Amino acid sequence: MGMVGGNLLFDMTEQVKLGVGSYGALRGNRGGFITLGLAAEVSQKIINNWSAEAGLFVGGGGGRGGASLAGGGLMLRSHAGLSYDTQGYGKLGFGVSHVSFPSGVIQTTQPYLQYDYAFSSLLASGWRTLPLSTQATGSSLLSKPQEFSLVYRHYRIPGSVVQDSGAPQHSSMQLMGAEWLSYLDDRWFLKLEAEGAMGGKNSGYMQILTGAGYRLPLSSSMAIKVHAAAGPAGGGLLLDAGIAVQQKITRSTALELSLGQVRAPSASFTANSLALMLNHQFGIPSATSDASWGTLAAFEPQSLRIRSANQTYLKGSPDWRSNNVDSAVNNLGVQLDYFLPGTPHSTQVFLTGQGLAAYAGHAGAYMTGLVGAGVQVPVTTDWFVESEGLLGAAGGGGLVVGNGLVSQVNAGVGYRLSKSLALMGTAGYMAAVRGDFRAKVLGLSLGYQFTGFAEK
């Protein structure tokens, strides 16, 4: 099985990086084998442009081959190697990695190749507000355009596409997910998208694609966009190309209609794609080093939080699983929250996006991606309570989620360990909209609070 992976890592010190990662199968007839988890790396410069590196990934997931390969889904990957800094074009690395699924059968050591590109984003620990005494300076930072989109996608699948068994594939599939665009200039952009099936008898299907594109303005409010992308999906390597019309509806939001086609070269899968997206457009400071408050007068502080989370599903209905019905399912994942502008330490509304994958409970290959909103209410200086409602896609691992569309509600209590860190316990309920899956959910998460900046 040939795997490709991607990590997004943040510098904790000059030598230590922490972040999130995902790995997916591209070769070996294992299309759909995808994992999600947490990653860490340490590096040490040894001579000239050469550095020694070592890292660890802890995640969950699986896919084609299910429990026979991944067991409960827990994936451990360690690596050690060397990298060469090209001074401006990123780092090229190579080494040896070891991958283990402790409750499955995968135990393998192999060489790897790696490309590492460093970029800067202006962030501050904790939640900050702009000092009242801030005065604009003559050297204000430039803005770098970004887009975040919620995506609803419809695949129309030709009759020639067949399943692994040889039976015809269902004629359509609906997906829900999110997309992030980062502009290199005022026209060219890089993109990352992740979507999961929530309709069309393909629950458990997931795709994670990266690519690039070009945006051509037609007027002050309308533009045409073209893109090409690739990444792991249910059919292995998936290629995607399309064209879209984007229409602004407010200063910072737009609607986008996209037409395209996807194709898996190693399988019969192909589909015509129609997508509707709700874009949020904003600018972040173009900074490569520390900045003073005076250079940020054109930007508004944004309260953000990232949570590493464990969620345990407990039986909520007799037929919630197709096997091991009395076993709990443990999931590991990441939750990213954006708090709407308000007064820190008062009641705040937040938007959230969450991705989790099973690592224990005989449900390897189960994954879920959810979006929603919540509210946080302070009780004391250190204690707070929260509630949230979520909707999204889920599937795999023998959980009976019907077409994949699921809903979840959570409520919890949190304690602030510092201005940046908070620990929270939650209890909730999750259900398939068209399936027998019902689960009581217990969660524990460690949240890191930080401040980003968006153009006013």
Secondary structure, 3 states (H helix, E strand, C coil): CEEEEEEEEEECCCCEEEEEEEEEEEECCCCCCEEEEEEEEEEEEEECCEEEEEEEEEEEEECCCHHHHHCCCCEEEEEEEEEEECCCCCEEEEEEEEEECCCCCCEEEEEEEEEECCCCCCCEECCCCCCCCCCCCCCCCCEEEEEEEEEEEEEECCCCCECCCCCECCCEEEEEEEEEEEECCCCEEEEEEEEEEEECCCCCCEEEEEEEEEEEECCCCEEEEEEEEEEEECCEEEEEEEEEEEEECCCCEEEEEEEEEEECCCCCCEEEEEEEEEEEEEEEECCCCCCCHHHHCCEEEEEEEEEEEEEEEEECCCCCECCCCCCCEEEEEEEEEEECCCCCCCCEEEEEEEEEEEEECCCCCCEEEEEEEEEEEECCCCEEEEEEEEEEEEECCCECCCCCEEEEEEEEEEEECCCCEEEEEEEEEEEECCCCCEEEEEEEEEEEEEEEEEEC
